[in-house]
Amino acid sequence: MIILLILILSVYVAMIGELIYGFDKIKMPAALPTMPKTFFSIVVPFRNESKNLPLLLDSIKKLQYPVDLFEIILVDDFSDDDSVRQVYQWRMANGGFQTTLLENIRRSQSPKKDAISRAMPIVKNQWVITTDADCVVPEQWLLALDQYIQQHDVAMVVGSVTCASENSFLHHFQQLDLTSLQGTTIGSFGLGLGFLCNGANFCYTKSFFNALNGFDGNNQLASGDDVFLLQKAMRQHPEKVRYLKSKANIVLTKPLESWRSLFFQRVRWASKTGSYDSVFGKDLAVIVLLGNLGVLLGLGLAVAKTVSWWVFALLFGVKFIFDFILLYKSNRFLSDRRMRFLFGSSILYPFFCVGVALYSFFGGFEWKDRAFQK
């Protein structure tokens, strides 16, 4: 059994090592004094976000980008709070911005994909960028994208997302978890095998979206408006897809306020893994699951005194070191805050990861006050 544990953790550590290598291969672009010229359509699907929408819209208002070079398209997915009223009030108070409010038209099992598809026909120009209603965008968000687009022949650009964490263990656990996903995203692009992205900061041209037939082929899945489109693009035109590793382009998302909400969010994310086009993505998901399962198995064997606690501590320590390196590099890029509760999160994470994975195979999840079945 100990040989099996060593084998599992050796494969896990080797994979994390590859991601660390890939992370360092992606370089941050130099800022050039170019005049902005790219027109962006900012698409924001939302449902019951009355508390968050004003914060997002105010951050868009502060963008250091010409107002005649972007529009805001908000798509309401049948909110039953006062989200729509918040949008109307903001639009009336800020008439200088090109703002459109649409009602979603449901055509599939995925509200968010339907919302983005709803916006596409009225997009004024080529470049579309999506974000979420519970986010805040940085002042140079579009400027950094414009400079990158002017310097590179691309049709799809993946951006960074980090979590705003306060002092609670729950918030810092989410921040570390999202940091690990961002590190994995950047590392996979560095290896030329990008398979992850986040719809809170995802940019592509309308013509590229149409050439990929949009979300056709995965509309039966409730989520995945981001990763399935990315993986389709990587399969057909990988030379047109890039990761923008820029501190000026990092979107800040709001942490969830309960462990239950976090669990179901991660179940939703995990439930689409089996439908990935990316073989690397599927393999990595299995390796990560086995690595964390190996920790739990090793702990059980140590408790049962089948293996020495020193052996378990050594295996856990090696895994912790490689995880820490990727997390440290990712956090240094994403945030000025130091990592907190790292050791406690590392102990809890194997239980959380395995629990989410097992539940995603059999159970449904809740999202935006709706229940989705497996």
C-alpha positions as CSV (number, residue, x, y, z in Angstrom):
1,M,0.0,0.0,0.0
2,I,2.8,2.4,0.8
3,I,4.3,1.8,-2.6
4,L,0.9,2.8,-4.2
5,L,0.8,6.0,-2.1
6,I,4.3,6.9,-3.1
7,L,3.5,6.3,-6.8
8,I,0.3,8.4,-6.6
9,L,2.0,11.3,-4.9
10,S,5.0,11.1,-7.2
11,V,2.8,11.5,-10.3
12,Y,0.9,14.4,-8.5
13,V,4.2,16.1,-7.6
14,A,5.5,15.7,-11.1
15,M,2.4,17.3,-12.5
16,I,2.5,20.2,-10.2
17,G,6.2,20.6,-11.1
18,E,5.2,20.8,-14.7
19,L,2.6,23.5,-13.9
20,I,5.2,25.5,-12.0
21,Y,7.5,25.3,-15.1
22,G,4.6,26.4,-17.3
23,F,3.7,29.3,-15.0
24,D,7.2,30.8,-15.3
25,K,7.1,30.4,-19.1
26,I,4.2,32.9,-19.4
27,K,5.8,36.4,-19.2
28,M,4.1,39.6,-18.3
29,P,3.8,41.9,-21.4
30,A,5.5,45.3,-21.5
31,A,3.2,48.3,-21.4
32,L,3.6,50.4,-24.6
33,P,2.4,54.0,-25.1
34,T,-0.1,53.1,-27.8
35,M,-3.4,54.9,-28.4
36,P,-6.5,52.9,-27.5
37,K,-8.4,51.8,-30.6
38,T,-10.2,48.5,-29.8
39,F,-13.9,48.7,-29.2
40,F,-15.1,46.4,-26.5
41,S,-18.6,45.1,-25.7
42,I,-18.8,44.3,-22.0
43,V,-21.4,41.5,-21.5
44,V,-22.7,40.9,-18.0
45,P,-25.3,38.2,-17.4
46,F,-27.0,38.6,-14.0
47,R,-29.7,37.2,-11.8
48,N,-30.6,38.7,-8.3
49,E,-27.5,40.8,-8.0
50,S,-29.0,44.1,-6.7
51,K,-26.2,44.4,-4.0
52,N,-23.4,43.7,-6.4
53,L,-24.3,45.4,-9.7
54,P,-23.8,49.0,-8.5
55,L,-20.3,48.1,-7.4
56,L,-19.5,46.5,-10.8
57,L,-21.0,49.4,-12.7
58,D,-19.2,52.0,-10.7
59,S,-15.9,50.2,-11.4
60,I,-16.7,50.2,-15.1
61,K,-17.4,53.9,-14.8
62,K,-13.9,54.4,-13.4
63,L,-12.2,52.6,-16.4
64,Q,-9.3,54.5,-17.8
65,Y,-10.5,54.0,-21.3
66,P,-12.4,56.2,-23.8
67,V,-16.1,55.9,-23.2
68,D,-16.8,55.9,-27.0
69,L,-14.7,52.7,-27.3
70,F,-16.8,50.4,-25.1
71,E,-20.5,49.5,-24.5
72,I,-22.1,47.7,-21.6
73,I,-24.7,45.0,-22.3
74,L,-26.5,43.6,-19.2
75,V,-28.6,40.6,-19.6
76,D,-31.2,39.9,-16.9
77,D,-31.9,36.3,-16.2
78,F,-35.4,36.8,-14.7
79,S,-34.3,38.4,-11.5
80,D,-36.9,38.7,-8.7
81,D,-35.1,41.3,-6.7
82,D,-34.5,45.0,-7.7
83,S,-31.5,44.3,-9.9
84,V,-33.2,45.7,-12.9
85,R,-34.2,48.9,-11.1
86,Q,-30.5,49.3,-10.0
87,V,-29.5,49.1,-13.6
88,Y,-32.1,51.7,-14.7
89,Q,-31.0,54.1,-12.0
90,W,-27.4,53.8,-12.9
91,R,-28.1,54.2,-16.6
92,M,-30.1,57.4,-15.9
93,A,-27.4,58.8,-13.7
94,N,-24.6,58.0,-16.2
95,G,-26.0,58.9,-19.6
96,G,-22.6,59.2,-21.2
97,F,-22.1,55.4,-21.2
98,Q,-23.5,53.2,-24.0
99,T,-25.6,50.9,-21.8
100,T,-28.2,48.3,-23.0
101,L,-30.4,46.1,-20.8
102,L,-31.8,42.9,-22.2
103,E,-34.0,40.2,-20.9
104,N,-32.7,36.7,-21.3
105,I,-34.3,34.2,-23.7
106,R,-34.0,30.7,-22.5
107,R,-33.1,28.2,-25.2
108,S,-31.1,25.6,-23.4
109,Q,-30.2,24.1,-19.9
110,S,-27.7,26.9,-19.4
111,P,-29.0,30.3,-18.3
112,K,-25.6,32.0,-18.6
113,K,-24.8,30.6,-22.1
114,D,-28.3,31.8,-23.2
115,A,-27.6,35.2,-21.8
116,I,-24.3,35.6,-23.7
117,S,-25.9,34.3,-26.9
118,R,-28.7,36.8,-26.4
119,A,-26.3,39.7,-26.3
120,M,-24.2,38.6,-29.4
121,P,-26.6,39.8,-32.1
122,I,-26.5,43.4,-30.9
123,V,-22.7,43.6,-30.2
124,K,-21.6,46.6,-32.1
125,N,-18.1,45.6,-33.1
126,Q,-15.8,42.6,-32.8
127,W,-14.4,42.3,-29.3
128,V,-16.6,40.9,-26.6
129,I,-15.5,40.6,-23.0
130,T,-17.6,38.9,-20.3
131,T,-17.5,39.4,-16.6
132,D,-19.8,38.6,-13.6
133,A,-22.1,40.8,-11.7
134,D,-20.4,40.1,-8.4
135,C,-17.0,41.4,-9.7
136,V,-15.1,44.6,-9.7
137,V,-12.8,45.4,-12.6
138,P,-9.5,47.3,-12.4
139,E,-9.2,50.8,-13.9
140,Q,-6.8,49.6,-16.7
141,W,-8.8,46.5,-17.5
142,L,-9.6,47.4,-21.1
143,L,-6.4,49.3,-21.6
144,A,-4.2,46.3,-20.9
145,L,-6.4,44.2,-23.2
146,D,-6.2,46.8,-26.0
147,Q,-2.4,47.0,-25.8
148,Y,-2.1,43.2,-25.9
149,I,-4.5,42.9,-28.8
150,Q,-2.6,45.5,-30.8
151,Q,0.6,43.6,-30.2
152,H,-0.6,40.1,-30.9
153,D,-2.6,38.3,-33.6
154,V,-5.2,36.8,-31.3
155,A,-8.9,36.1,-31.3
156,M,-9.4,35.0,-27.7
157,V,-7.7,36.3,-24.6
158,V,-8.0,34.7,-21.1
159,G,-7.6,37.0,-18.2
160,S,-6.9,36.7,-14.4
161,V,-9.4,36.6,-11.5
162,T,-8.7,36.7,-7.8
163,C,-10.9,36.7,-4.7
164,A,-11.4,39.5,-2.3
165,S,-10.8,37.9,1.1
166,E,-11.4,39.4,4.6
167,N,-10.3,37.9,7.9
168,S,-12.4,34.7,8.0
169,F,-11.0,31.3,7.3
170,L,-13.8,30.7,4.8
171,H,-12.8,33.7,2.7
172,H,-9.1,32.8,2.8
173,F,-9.8,29.2,1.9
174,Q,-11.7,30.4,-1.2
175,Q,-8.9,32.8,-2.0
176,L,-6.3,30.0,-1.9
177,D,-8.5,27.6,-3.8
178,L,-9.0,30.2,-6.6
179,T,-5.3,31.1,-6.5
180,S,-4.5,27.4,-7.2
181,L,-6.9,27.3,-10.1
182,Q,-5.4,30.5,-11.5
183,G,-1.9,29.0,-11.1
184,T,-3.1,25.8,-12.9
185,T,-4.6,28.0,-15.7
186,I,-1.4,30.0,-16.2
187,G,0.8,26.9,-16.0
188,S,-1.3,24.9,-18.5
189,F,-1.0,27.8,-21.0
190,G,2.7,27.9,-20.4
191,L,2.8,24.2,-21.4
192,G,0.7,25.0,-24.5
193,L,-2.2,23.0,-23.1
194,G,-4.6,25.7,-21.8
195,F,-7.9,24.3,-20.8
196,L,-9.2,26.5,-18.0
197,C,-10.5,30.1,-17.9
198,N,-12.9,32.2,-15.9
199,G,-15.9,33.9,-17.5
200,A,-15.4,36.8,-15.1
201,N,-12.5,37.9,-17.3
202,F,-12.8,36.3,-20.8
203,C,-12.4,38.1,-24.1
204,Y,-12.9,37.0,-27.7
205,T,-14.1,38.3,-31.0
206,K,-17.7,37.9,-32.2
207,S,-16.5,36.4,-35.5
208,F,-14.4,33.8,-33.6
209,F,-17.4,32.9,-31.4
210,N,-19.5,32.4,-34.5
211,A,-16.8,30.4,-36.2
212,L,-16.7,28.1,-33.2
213,N,-20.6,27.8,-33.4
214,G,-20.7,29.4,-29.9
215,F,-21.9,27.0,-27.2
216,D,-23.3,24.3,-29.6
217,G,-22.4,20.9,-28.2
218,N,-22.6,21.7,-24.5
219,N,-25.9,23.5,-24.0
220,Q,-27.2,20.6,-22.0
221,L,-24.7,21.5,-19.2
222,A,-25.8,24.3,-16.9
223,S,-22.3,25.9,-16.6
224,G,-19.2,26.0,-18.7
225,D,-19.8,29.1,-20.9
226,D,-16.1,29.8,-20.4
227,V,-14.1,26.5,-20.4
228,F,-16.0,24.7,-23.1
229,L,-15.7,27.6,-25.5
230,L,-12.0,27.8,-24.7
231,Q,-11.4,24.1,-25.2
232,K,-13.2,24.2,-28.5
233,A,-11.0,27.1,-29.5
234,M,-7.8,25.3,-28.3
235,R,-8.8,22.3,-30.3
236,Q,-9.5,24.1,-33.6
237,H,-7.3,27.3,-33.5
238,P,-4.8,27.2,-30.6
239,E,-2.6,29.8,-32.3
240,K,-5.4,32.3,-31.8
241,V,-5.7,31.9,-28.0
242,R,-3.5,33.5,-25.4
243,Y,-3.3,34.1,-21.7
244,L,-2.8,37.7,-20.6
245,K,-0.6,37.7,-17.5
246,S,-1.0,41.3,-16.6
247,K,-1.5,42.8,-13.1
248,A,-3.5,45.6,-14.7
249,N,-6.0,43.2,-16.0
250,I,-6.9,41.2,-12.8
251,V,-10.6,41.1,-12.0
252,L,-11.7,40.9,-8.3
253,T,-14.6,38.6,-7.5
254,K,-16.6,38.5,-4.3
255,P,-16.2,35.5,-2.0
256,L,-19.2,33.4,-1.0
257,E,-20.5,33.7,2.5
258,S,-21.2,30.1,3.5
259,W,-19.5,26.7,3.2
260,R,-22.7,25.4,1.6
261,S,-22.6,27.9,-1.2
262,L,-18.9,27.2,-1.8
263,F,-19.5,23.5,-1.8
264,F,-22.2,23.7,-4.4
265,Q,-20.2,26.2,-6.5
266,R,-17.3,23.8,-6.7
267,V,-19.7,20.9,-7.4
268,R,-21.0,22.9,-10.3
269,W,-17.5,23.5,-11.6
270,A,-16.5,19.8,-11.1
271,S,-19.6,18.4,-12.7
272,K,-18.5,19.5,-16.2
273,T,-15.0,17.9,-16.0
274,G,-16.2,14.7,-17.6
275,S,-17.3,16.6,-20.6
276,Y,-14.0,18.3,-21.2
277,D,-12.5,18.2,-24.7
278,S,-9.0,18.6,-23.2
279,V,-7.4,15.2,-22.5
280,F,-4.8,17.1,-20.4
281,G,-7.6,18.7,-18.4
282,K,-9.2,15.4,-17.7
283,D,-5.9,13.8,-16.8
284,L,-5.0,16.6,-14.5
285,A,-8.4,16.4,-12.7
286,V,-7.9,12.7,-12.1
287,I,-4.3,13.2,-10.8
288,V,-5.4,16.0,-8.4
289,L,-8.2,13.9,-7.1
290,L,-5.9,10.9,-6.7
291,G,-3.3,13.0,-5.0
292,N,-5.8,14.3,-2.4
293,L,-7.3,10.9,-2.1
294,G,-3.8,9.5,-1.4
295,V,-3.4,12.0,1.5
296,L,-6.7,10.8,3.0
297,L,-5.7,7.2,2.5
298,G,-2.3,7.8,4.1
299,L,-3.9,9.5,7.0
300,G,-6.2,6.5,7.5
301,L,-3.3,4.1,7.4
302,A,-1.4,6.2,9.9
303,V,-4.4,6.3,12.3
304,A,-4.7,2.5,11.9
305,K,-0.9,2.2,12.5
306,T,-0.4,0.4,9.2
307,V,2.2,3.0,8.2
308,S,4.3,5.2,10.4
309,W,3.2,8.8,11.1
310,W,6.7,9.8,10.0
311,V,6.1,8.3,6.6
312,F,2.7,10.1,6.3
313,A,4.2,13.4,7.4
314,L,7.0,13.0,4.8
315,L,4.6,12.3,1.9
316,F,2.2,15.1,3.1
317,G,5.2,17.5,3.4
318,V,6.5,16.8,-0.1
319,K,3.0,17.5,-1.5
320,F,2.7,20.6,0.6
321,I,6.0,22.0,-0.6
322,F,5.1,21.7,-4.3
323,D,1.6,23.1,-3.7
324,F,3.1,26.0,-1.8
325,I,5.5,26.9,-4.7
326,L,2.7,27.1,-7.2
327,L,0.4,29.0,-4.8
328,Y,3.2,31.4,-3.8
329,K,4.1,32.2,-7.4
330,S,0.4,32.6,-8.3
331,N,-0.4,34.8,-5.2
332,R,2.6,37.0,-5.8
333,F,1.2,37.7,-9.3
334,L,-2.5,38.0,-8.3
335,S,-2.4,39.9,-5.1
336,D,-0.3,42.1,-2.7
337,R,-1.8,40.2,0.2
338,R,0.1,37.5,2.0
339,M,-1.4,34.0,2.1
340,R,-3.1,33.2,5.4
341,F,-4.4,29.9,6.9
342,L,-2.2,28.0,4.4
343,F,-1.5,25.0,6.6
344,G,-5.0,24.7,7.9
345,S,-6.4,25.0,4.4
346,S,-3.9,22.3,3.2
347,I,-5.3,19.9,5.9
348,L,-8.9,20.6,5.0
349,Y,-8.5,20.7,1.3
350,P,-8.2,16.9,0.6
351,F,-11.5,16.3,2.5
352,F,-13.1,19.2,0.6
353,C,-11.7,18.1,-2.8
354,V,-12.7,14.5,-2.5
355,G,-16.1,15.4,-1.1
356,V,-16.8,17.7,-4.0
357,A,-15.6,15.2,-6.6
358,L,-17.7,12.3,-5.2
359,Y,-20.8,14.5,-4.8
360,S,-20.5,15.8,-8.4
361,F,-20.7,12.2,-9.7
362,F,-24.1,11.6,-8.1
363,G,-25.7,14.8,-6.8
364,G,-27.1,18.0,-8.3
365,F,-26.3,21.5,-7.2
366,E,-27.9,24.8,-6.5
367,W,-27.1,28.0,-8.5
368,K,-28.8,31.4,-8.4
369,D,-31.8,30.1,-6.4
370,R,-32.3,27.2,-8.9
371,A,-31.8,23.5,-8.5
372,F,-29.9,21.6,-11.2
373,Q,-30.0,17.8,-11.4
374,K,-27.1,15.6,-12.4
